[in-house]
Amino acid sequence: MAAWGLLAEAYRCAHTVGIATGYPDLSLIALGRMDWAAQRSGDRAPGLRAAREYLRVTAYLRKHDYDTCWVLNAAGRSHLEGTDSRTPGTLIAAGQLNLGAAVLAARTGDPSAAKEYLDEARYYARQTGDDLEGFWFAFGPTNVVVHRVMTLIELGDYAHAIRFGETIEFPPGWLPTRIGHHHFDMARAYQRMKLPDESLRHLQLARQAAPGQARRHPTVRAVVADLLQTERRPSEALTRYAGWIGL
């Protein structure tokens, strides 16, 4: 049983590699095989299978297919039915599914539902603490705050997103890609607030945290393109950054 669980986690890593290197088809194959292995992993199956559905939610989020996202989120929750805190990985998977649902609710214009999902995720985070290794989600209180910032940005409340986002202190060992993602979310918020210098500061922080991700991510490219278009005389730092990402 343990070997099947490890194999499922290996496929989860393959999914991440596929996304990071620009091969989404590879990532989808990996997620299919992750579930195949997870089904054979004994008491780890519910958590692994729920985690896999969360990863599928993120894939359809990128496609803006929100109806499918809700279906997959519900499927993830169904895998956790009948489990409790003693079932390996279920608290983390449940918490992360709620974070995904919060972003979905925000994108579809439902702030009250987004808050409810964040509150539920916070409940699980109090029990897990900042877990850096469970499914490589970095789930815990820090990730809940990061997603609170994300939901505020999706709802267009950029001022509050900035206020909360600037106070986050990442625990040692937090995933560089998660740190990078937070910084380019912050760059987007500052860009919408017409504060280009602060936006560029966070773009630079994203580059420091996870350069490969920053160079390829569509949010970074969109923010940089907008800054170039709206600035009368783009700074040398901005033009260098644009050149670095190939704009």
NORKAWO-V617591 format. One record per residue. RES is the residue in one letter. SS is DSSP state (alpha for helix, beta for strand, coil for the rest). PSI is psi in degrees with one decimal (none if undefined). Layout:
RES,SS,PSI  RES,SS,PSI
This chain:
M,coil,-41.8  A,alpha,-38.5  A,alpha,-38.9  W,alpha,-38.4  G,alpha,-42.2  L,alpha,-37.8  L,alpha,-40.4  A,alpha,-40.3  E,alpha,-34.4  A,alpha,-41.3  Y,alpha,-33.5  R,alpha,-41.3  C,alpha,-38.4  A,alpha,-37.1  H,alpha,-46.9  T,alpha,-41.6  V,alpha,-41.4  G,alpha,-42.9  I,alpha,-45.6  A,alpha,-30.6  T,coil,4.5  G,coil,28.2  Y,coil,74.4  P,alpha,-31.2  D,alpha,-39.2  L,alpha,-40.7  S,alpha,-37.2  L,alpha,-39.1  I,alpha,-42.9  A,alpha,-40.4  L,alpha,-35.3  G,alpha,-43.0  R,alpha,-27.6  M,alpha,-45.0  D,alpha,-38.3  W,alpha,-44.9  A,alpha,-38.5  A,alpha,-36.2  Q,coil,-21.9  R,coil,10.4  S,coil,19.4  G,alpha,-130.8  D,alpha,-8.6  R,alpha,-9.8  A,alpha,-48.0  P,alpha,-46.8  G,alpha,-44.0  L,alpha,-41.4  R,alpha,-36.7  A,alpha,-40.0  A,alpha,-39.2  R,alpha,-39.1  E,alpha,-36.0  Y,alpha,-42.7  L,alpha,-35.2  R,alpha,-36.4  V,alpha,-45.5  T,alpha,-33.4  A,alpha,-42.5  Y,alpha,-22.1  L,alpha,-41.2  R,alpha,-25.0  K,coil,-2.5  H,coil,29.2  D,coil,81.6  Y,alpha,-29.8  D,alpha,-44.8  T,alpha,-36.7  C,alpha,-44.6  W,alpha,-38.3  V,alpha,-44.1  L,alpha,-36.5  N,alpha,-42.1  A,alpha,-37.3  A,alpha,-40.9  G,alpha,-43.6  R,alpha,-35.1  S,alpha,-31.1  H,alpha,-21.5  L,coil,-2.7  E,coil,133.7  G,coil,0.7  T,coil,168.9  D,coil,-171.6  S,coil,-15.5  R,coil,-13.2  T,coil,121.6  P,coil,127.8  G,coil,-5.5  T,alpha,-34.5  L,alpha,-42.2  I,alpha,-46.2  A,alpha,-42.5  A,alpha,-43.5  G,alpha,-43.0  Q,alpha,-35.8  L,alpha,-36.5  N,alpha,-36.1  L,alpha,-42.5  G,alpha,-40.1  A,alpha,-34.1  A,alpha,-43.1  V,alpha,-41.6  L,alpha,-45.5  A,alpha,-40.5  A,alpha,-42.3  R,alpha,-27.0  T,coil,14.5  G,coil,35.7  D,coil,81.9  P,alpha,-34.5  S,alpha,-40.5  A,alpha,-39.2  A,alpha,-43.2  K,alpha,-41.1  E,alpha,-42.4  Y,alpha,-39.3  L,alpha,-39.9  D,alpha,-39.4  E,alpha,-39.9  A,alpha,-39.3  R,alpha,-36.3  Y,alpha,-45.1  Y,alpha,-36.0  A,alpha,-32.2  R,alpha,-27.4  Q,alpha,-32.2  T,alpha,-27.9  G,coil,-173.7  D,coil,103.3  D,coil,109.6  L,coil,-15.5  E,coil,-23.7  G,alpha,105.2  F,alpha,10.1  W,alpha,34.1  F,coil,-16.1  A,coil,40.7  F,coil,146.8  G,coil,-171.6  P,alpha,-37.8  T,alpha,-43.5  N,alpha,-30.7  V,alpha,-43.6  V,alpha,-40.8  V,alpha,-42.5  H,alpha,-28.1  R,alpha,-43.0  V,alpha,-45.0  M,alpha,-44.5  T,alpha,-38.5  L,alpha,-39.3  I,alpha,-45.0  E,alpha,-31.1  L,coil,-3.5  G,coil,10.6  D,coil,71.3  Y,alpha,-35.0  A,alpha,-46.0  H,alpha,-35.2  A,alpha,-45.2  I,alpha,-43.8  R,alpha,-47.3  F,alpha,-39.6  G,alpha,-33.1  E,coil,-12.5  T,coil,-6.6  I,coil,131.1  E,coil,117.2  F,coil,135.5  P,coil,152.9  P,coil,135.5  G,coil,3.2  W,coil,147.2  L,coil,126.0  P,alpha,-36.8  T,alpha,-33.2  R,alpha,-38.7  I,alpha,-45.9  G,alpha,-42.7  H,alpha,-41.8  H,alpha,-41.8  H,alpha,-38.2  F,alpha,-18.9  D,alpha,-42.7  M,alpha,-38.8  A,alpha,-40.0  R,alpha,-41.3  A,alpha,-44.6  Y,alpha,-37.2  Q,alpha,-40.6  R,alpha,-25.8  M,coil,5.4  K,coil,43.3  L,coil,76.3  P,alpha,-34.9  D,alpha,-41.2  E,alpha,-36.2  S,alpha,-46.5  L,alpha,-34.7  R,alpha,-43.0  H,alpha,-30.9  L,alpha,-40.2  Q,alpha,-38.1  L,alpha,-37.0  A,alpha,-40.4  R,alpha,-40.9  Q,alpha,-39.5  A,alpha,-45.8  A,coil,80.1  P,alpha,-40.7  G,alpha,-42.5  Q,alpha,-46.4  A,alpha,-35.8  R,alpha,-27.8  R,alpha,-20.1  H,coil,134.6  P,alpha,-31.3  T,alpha,-43.6  V,alpha,-46.2  R,alpha,-38.9  A,alpha,-42.3  V,alpha,-45.6  V,alpha,-43.3  A,alpha,-41.0  D,alpha,-41.6  L,alpha,-40.1  L,alpha,-37.4  Q,alpha,-32.8  T,alpha,-17.4  E,coil,127.4  R,coil,-47.4  R,coil,88.9  P,coil,137.9  S,coil,161.2  E,alpha,-37.4  A,alpha,-39.8  L,alpha,-43.1  T,alpha,-34.8  R,alpha,-41.5  Y,alpha,-43.8  A,alpha,-41.1  G,alpha,-36.5  W,alpha,-37.4  I,alpha,0.2  G,coil,23.4  L,coil,none
